[in-house]
Amino acid sequence: MSTSPDLPHPERSEISLTTVLFALSDPERLAIARQLVDGPLDMAECHLSNPDVPKSTKSHLMKVLRTAGVVRNEANGRARRLSLRREDLDARFPGLLDAVLSAEDDGPKP
């Protein structure tokens, strides 16, 4: 039985504010992070606002979140399990995650 490879994740001390803010600045990535607030989900259970987004794009969104230190992406059998790195983010930037995840979308006004 083959297992999925371990993916690299930044150590808590390596998580930077600008990288986290960049990762959460995209509406789709922010939506994924918000889905993980109540606990881990299999990657297949995380949905995007546009269901026609290619699998490769969804994978890229997940990679940006993982490499920024926002989520942990671990093998779960043949699937991938995503979890929010709340403890690490709260330790590095107290209150940031709650502020960003609970903010209303106030996109550009015409």
C-alpha positions, 0 to 999 in steps of 0.5 A: 500500500502506498502512502501520500508523501509528506509535504513540507510545512514551515516551522512556527518561527518561519511563518511571516506576517506578509506571507500569511496576509498574502495567502489570505488575500485571495477570496478562494483561499480565504474561503478555504481557511474559513471552512477549516475553522470548525476543524480539519477536513479532507481536501475533497470536502473543501469547496470553492465558490466556483465548482468548475475550477480545475483540480490543478488550481485548487491544488495551487490554492492549497499549496499557497496556504500550506507554504504560508503556514496557514494550513497543515496538509497531511496524508489521510489514507489516500486523501489529504487532510487539511487543518488550520494552524490556529495554534501556530498563527495565534502564537506568532500573530495574536488575534490576526486569524480571528480578525481576518477570518471574521472580517466582512468582504468589503471588496472594491467599491465602484 
